C-alpha cells in the first residue's frame, strides 16, 4: 500500500505548475492508494499569503476543496499526538510547518513528498524519491 503526504510546496506546484513535480513522482501519486494533504498546509498558505510572501495563495485557499478533489486527496487533520511529536522531534529544524508534516508522516506511516533538502536529509522520515 502506498500512502503519500504532500508537502505544501508540492500542493502549490501541482495546483499551479505541475511540471515542477517530476513525472515519476506524479505517476506515483496517480497510482497511490492514498494521497493526503495536512491541515497545516492550508495554515501555511494562509500565513504566507497574509505576510505577502505568497501573492496567489488566497486563490488556492478559496478553491481548497476543489483542489483536493482534483488531486484525489483527502485532508489530514492535526491531532495533539502530531503536535506533541512535532515539538519533541530531535531535529534542529525550526520551521514549524516542516516539523508538523514530518510528525504526521511518522505517526501515520506516510511517505512525505517534498523537494525540501532539509527534510530529505532527515533520516527519521520516509520520503518519496524526488527524481
Backbone as a ProteinNet text record, in pm:
[ID]
protein_1_A
[PRIMARY]
XXXXXXXXXXXXXXXXXXXXXXXXXXXXXXXXXXXXXXXXXXXXXXXXXXXXXXXXXXXXXXXXXXXXXXXXXXXXXXXXXXXXXXXXXXXXXXXXXXXXXXXXXXXXXXXXXXXXXXXXXXXXXXXXXXX
[TERTIARY]
83.7	0	87.8	57.1	132.8	43.3	89.4	15.8	111.9	76.1	163.8	104.9	192.7	159.4	233.2	160.9	220.9	268.8	392.9	443.1	368.1	361.3	283.6	329	458.7	504.1	463.5	453.5	410.1	262.4	181.9	40.8	31.6	107.9	104.7	153.6	260.1	311.8	212.4	151.6	52.9	-66.3	-99	-212.4	-180.9	-56.5	-25.4	76.9	165.2	272.4	316.6	231.3	258.5	390.8	442.3	568.9	687.5	670.8	777.2	791.2	688.2	691.3	735.8	842.9	892.8	785.1	792.1	694.8	682.1	795.3	790.6	711.5	725.2	650.2	501.8	469.1	328	267.2	345.1	296.7	272	365	346.7	221.5	197.2	78.3	-49.2	-44.5	-162.8	-195.7	-93.6	-113.8	-128.7	-119.3	-119.4	-253.3	-245.1	-366.5	-429.7	-344.5	-393	-298.3	-356.4	-281.2	-349.6	-271.1	-327.3	-251.2	-322.7	-266.3	-294.7	-192.8	-207.7	-289.3	-369.1	-438.6	-337.7	-215.8	-110.6	-77.4	-96.3	-64.5	-156.7	-284.1	-373.1	-334.7	-292.2	-246	-118.4	-26	98.9	71	-17.6	-51.4	-118.4	-210.2	-278.1	-179	-88.7	11.7	101.8	152.2	243.3	169.6	42.9	-36.5	-54.9	-88.7	-109	17.2	132.1	259.9	310.9	235	273.7	378	405.6	508.1	450.8	318.6	253.4	132.8	158.9	55.6	-72.4	-62.1	-180.3	-234.6	-186.6	-229.9	-378.2	-434.7	-577.2	-663.3	-622.4	-699.2	-691.8	-576.2	-561.8	-653.3	-653.8	-736.9	-886.2	-923.9	-1064.2	-1114.4	-1025.6	-1062.5	-1005.5	-982.9	-914.9	-979.7	-1109.4	-1175.4	-1174.8	-1191.8	-1184.1	-1045.6	-944	-806.7	-785.4	-835.4	-823.1	-891	-1009	-1082.4	-1004.8	-948.3	-873.3	-748	-690.5	-571.1	-607	-737	-783.2	-720.2	-714.4	-650.9	-755.5	-720.6	-802.8	-718.8	-787.8	-717.4	-689.4	-568.5	-527.1	-528.9	-620.2	-625	-500.8	-473.6	-366.2	-424.9	-359.8	-404.7	-304	-341.5	-247.7	-124.8	-141.5	-26.4	69.6	15.9	100.8	177.2	103	164.3	269.6	241.7	338.8	467	453.2	572.3	647.4	574.4	639.5	726	675.9	752.1	867.5	856.3	958.5	1065.6	1047.6	1144.7	1286.8	1377.3	1518.9	1578.1	1541.5	1578.1	1597.7	1715.6	1746.2	1692.4	1562.6	1495.4	1379.8	1379.8	1285.2	1153.5	1145.1	1021.9	908.6	810.6	704.9	621.3	605.2	525.8	595.8	725.6	801.8	798.2	809.8	805.3	669.3	561.4	428.3	412.9	459.9	447.8	529.6	650.6	734.1	666.5	611.4	543.2	423.2	345.6	231	275.9	379.6	429	475.3	546.7	595.8	481	391	283.8	182.9	158.6	55.7	112.8	244.9	307.5	297.3	316.9	303.6	440	444.4	564.1	548.1	641.7	635.1	688.3	611.3	650.2	697.4	827.9	887.7	1012.9	1045.4	1172.8	1264.9	1220.2	1293.5	1412.6	1532	1656	1665.3	1622.4	1632	1549.2	1434.7	1351.2	1408.9	1448.6	1503.6	1626.7	1702	1823	1795.3	1674.2	1639	1610.6	1692	1680	1558.7	1486.8	1377.9	1241.7	1241.2	1115.2	1133.4	1031	1033.2	986.3	1068.3	1035	1031.7	948.5	943.3	1071.5	1111.6	1229	1192.3	1265.1	1239.6	1333	1293.8	1377.5	1294.7
-118.7	0	124.6	218.8	343.3	458.8	528.2	642.4	760.5	869.3	985.4	1107.2	1183.7	1312.8	1418.8	1514.2	1617.9	1735.7	1776.1	1899.3	2015.8	2126.6	2241.6	2289.5	2296.9	2344.9	2248.8	2120.2	2023.6	2046.9	2074.8	2107.3	2228.7	2332.3	2455	2428.6	2352.2	2322.4	2239.6	2140.1	2060.3	2145.7	2245.8	2333	2435.9	2483.9	2597.1	2568.3	2470.9	2442.4	2297	2201.9	2060	2008.8	2073.7	2029.1	2043.9	2122	2135	2008.7	1925.6	1798.2	1692.8	1619.7	1521.6	1422.7	1385	1292.4	1164.7	1109.4	985.3	1005.6	1120	1149.4	1161.7	1232.5	1246.2	1109.7	1023.1	888.2	808.9	820.5	751.4	800.3	929.5	985.6	937.3	929.7	884.5	738.3	660	517.5	487.5	588.3	568.9	519	445.9	404.9	523.9	616.7	730.4	849	967	1092.7	1184	1238.2	1327.5	1459.7	1561.3	1695.1	1736.2	1780.2	1820.6	1948.1	1954	2077.6	2190	2153.3	2253.5	2327.4	2261.6	2326.9	2444.8	2433	2546.7	2662.4	2629.4	2733	2799.3	2719.2	2774.3	2866.1	2824.4	2908.2	3037.5	3027.9	3147.5	3242.7	3187.9	3269	3341.6	3268.6	3329.3	3429	3403.8	3498.1	3627	3614.4	3732	3816.3	3749.3	3820.3	3874.6	3848.6	3897.9	3812.6	3693.4	3606.7	3507.3	3504.5	3412.2	3484.7	3566.9	3656.1	3587.3	3466.4	3399.1	3292	3292	3191.2	3197.2	3316.2	3330.9	3256	3258.5	3187.1	3036.5	2988.6	2845.6	2807.4	2888.6	2858.1	2865.5	2958.9	2972.5	2846	2780.6	2659.3	2534.1	2538.3	2429.9	2293.4	2283.6	2153.2	2105.6	2196.8	2159.9	2106.7	2172	2126.9	1987.6	1964.5	1831.2	1726.4	1759.1	1665.6	1636.3	1739.5	1720.8	1635.1	1643.3	1563.8	1428.7	1400.1	1277.6	1264.9	1378.8	1384.6	1408.7	1365.9	1396.4	1479.2	1555	1638.7	1558.5	1571.5	1504.6	1605.9	1587.7	1680.6	1667.9	1771.4	1768.8	1727.4	1634.7	1589.8	1635.7	1619.5	1653.9	1563.1	1438.9	1348.6	1399.8	1448.6	1506.4	1627.5	1713.8	1838.1	1811	1716.4	1683	1629.7	1535.2	1481.2	1589.7	1677.5	1786.9	1870.6	1895.7	1973.6	1897.9	1766.1	1684	1630.2	1645	1588.5	1633.7	1538.9	1569.7	1605.8	1722.6	1768.1	1917.8	1962.3	2105.6	2178.9	2182.3	2249.3	2327.8	2457.1	2542.9	2566.6	2530.9	2556.4	2471.1	2534.3	2455.5	2375.8	2426.3	2354.4	2225.4	2233.3	2112.4	2012.4	2060.6	1971.4	1901.3	1974.7	1914.9	1806.4	1835.2	1737.2	1611.3	1629.3	1513.9	1430.2	1496.1	1424	1346.7	1409	1339.8	1219.1	1237	1125.7	1011.1	1043.7	939.5	865.8	939.8	877.2	801.3	850.7	790.5	696	673.2	580.6	625.3	754.7	812.2	841.4	839.2	878.8	1026.9	1107.5	1252	1286.4	1363.4	1406	1550.4	1569.2	1701.2	1714.7	1839.3	1870.6	1941.6	1958.7	2031.2	1947.8	1996	1924.6	1896.4	1991.9	1971.1	1851.2	1834.5	1719.3	1592.5	1601	1483.3	1427.5	1513.8	1470.9	1422.2	1439.1	1395.2	1245	1164.6	1018.8	956.3	1030.5	974.7	982.1	1018	1024.7	960.6	891.1	828.1	930.1	951	1048.8	981.5	1035	987.2	1027.1	947.3	980.9	1099.4	1208.9	1330.1	1330.7	1254.7	1243.8	1266.5
0	0	0	-86.5	-91.4	-47.6	54.1	107.4	118.4	53.8	44.4	113.9	178.4	236.7	155.6	100.3	16.4	100.1	76.7	137.3	73.6	143	96.9	-40.2	-64.4	-195.1	-306.3	-276.5	-377.1	-410.1	-309.5	-333.1	-425.4	-394.1	-474.7	-616.4	-632	-765.4	-845.7	-784.3	-856.1	-898	-817.8	-848.1	-955.4	-958.2	-1045.1	-1154.9	-1133.6	-1229.5	-1214.5	-1253.6	-1227	-1283.5	-1386	-1445.3	-1349	-1243.5	-1142.9	-1059.8	-1062.1	-990.5	-1091.7	-1060.8	-1158.1	-1203.4	-1327.9	-1386.7	-1303.1	-1258	-1178.9	-1050	-988.4	-865.5	-897.5	-1005.8	-1044.7	-1076.9	-1141.2	-1172	-1043.5	-947.4	-818.5	-747.1	-751.5	-686.4	-755.5	-887.8	-962	-930.6	-900.7	-872.4	-722.9	-640.2	-494.6	-443.2	-333	-262.7	-191.2	-147.8	-70.7	-86.8	-105.7	-107.7	-6.8	85.4	186.1	188.4	232.8	249.4	392.6	460.9	600.2	613.8	718.3	751.3	775	814.4	835.5	706.3	592.3	464.5	437.8	469.8	449.1	542.1	663.2	756.2	703.3	652.2	598.4	479.8	390	274.8	320.7	414.4	465.9	532.1	611.3	681.4	581.4	483.2	385.2	295.6	268.6	190.7	269.2	397.1	482.4	492.5	494	505.5	372	263.4	131.8	62.1	113.4	55.1	-45.4	-56.7	-148.9	-208.7	-312	-363.7	-412.4	-463.2	-517.3	-423.6	-301	-205.4	-173.7	-173.9	-145	-244.6	-371.1	-473.6	-452.4	-409.4	-380.9	-265	-160.5	-43.5	-74.8	-160.5	-198.5	-267.9	-339.8	-414.1	-348.9	-220.6	-148.7	-172.2	-149.9	-163.8	-309.1	-401.7	-543.7	-576.7	-524.1	-545.5	-487.1	-366.5	-305.7	-393.9	-444.2	-529.6	-658.3	-720	-844.2	-823.7	-704.3	-673.4	-612	-600.4	-534.9	-396.6	-328.5	-197.2	-89	29.8	145.9	241.9	325.8	421.9	548.1	597.5	720.4	834.4	931	1044	1131.4	1205.1	1304.2	1437.9	1502.4	1633.8	1739.4	1864.3	1971.1	1965.5	1922.7	1909.5	1802.4	1690.2	1585.2	1639.5	1707.4	1754.2	1861	1947.7	2051.8	1989.1	1895.6	1830.2	1754.1	1686.9	1613.4	1706.8	1825.8	1923.7	1986.3	1990.8	2057.3	1963	1832.7	1738.8	1771.8	1776.7	1796.8	1660.8	1615	1479.8	1488.1	1459.3	1468.5	1346.2	1336.8	1226.3	1285.9	1266.4	1335.9	1263.2	1135.7	1061.3	1118.5	1181.8	1246.6	1146.9	1027.1	927.9	886.2	863.6	828.7	943.3	1064.5	1180.5	1191.9	1163.9	1169.1	1062.8	942.3	834	863.3	913.6	947.2	1055.8	1155.9	1263.6	1209.7	1122.9	1065.8	982.5	902.5	820.7	909.7	1016.1	1106.6	1174.9	1236.6	1314.9	1229.2	1108	1024.4	918.2	922.7	828.5	683.7	660.7	527.1	465.6	334.7	260.4	228.8	273.5	253.3	114.5	40	-94.3	-83.5	-102	-84.1	-168.5	-201.8	-266.1	-168	-45.1	58.2	106.2	78.8	114.6	263.9	346.5	491.7	535.7	473.6	507.3	445.5	319.8	251.2	322.7	387.5	458.5	600.6	648.9	783.5	778.1	844	828.1	897.7	978	1055.3	986	857.7	784.3	646.5	603.5	472.6	368.8	266.5	162.3	25.4	-60.4	-198.1	-270	-366.7	-447.3	-538.1	-520.6	-597.7	-717.9	-819.8	-941.1	-1065.5
[MASK]
+++++++++++++++++++++++++++++++++++++++++++++++++++++++++++++++++++++++++++++++++++++++++++++++++++++++++++++++++++++++++++++++++++

